[in-house]
Amino acid sequence: DFARSEPETMVLLDFFLHDTQHSPPIIGLSAAHVLHKDLEVLLDQTFLRYLHTHSAQLQLLRVRGLDFEVIAAAEVPLARLLLPEAGGAMGCRVPLLSLPVGKSAGGEVVGEVQATIQIQASAFAGLARTYLTKHKDEKPGPIGLDGAGSS
């Protein structure tokens, strides 16, 4: 499918209550997308619950002119940010999985996402500790303690 030219791709990020963020389009099969975003959030129970139970969603898009199609996706687990030893920062690698296209069932590992997330707030560690104490009986979302993440 890429015999004549390499594809143009871009990455989308869905995180918390923010609008979808995106990288600029780039050319190439082994392209390294860099998506650096500073997003403001209110450090409250709603945000802490989101971190405890959700993952950041990433999608790889193939761009064709003004059209695009989602060709792969990844989830970056966020619960580890709440752990005291994390200090509101984490780095992990998660698989980029193909999506069903035509006769392909999808789910094949087609790449890897390296993510770094940091919450810059002096009060975050105390808020996270209080939240975890109050919700110790609730099952968190995937933590990926080995740095690889899981879903």
Salt bridges, closest charged atoms under 4 A:
ASP1 OD2 - ARG62 NH1 2.76
ASP1 OD2 - ARG64 NH2 3.88
ASP38 OD1 - HIS36 NE2 3.55
GLU69 OE2 - ARG64 NH1 3.29
GLU112 OE1 - ARG93 NE 2.92
GLU138 OE1 - ARG49 NH1 2.87
GLU138 OE2 - HIS135 NE2 3.87
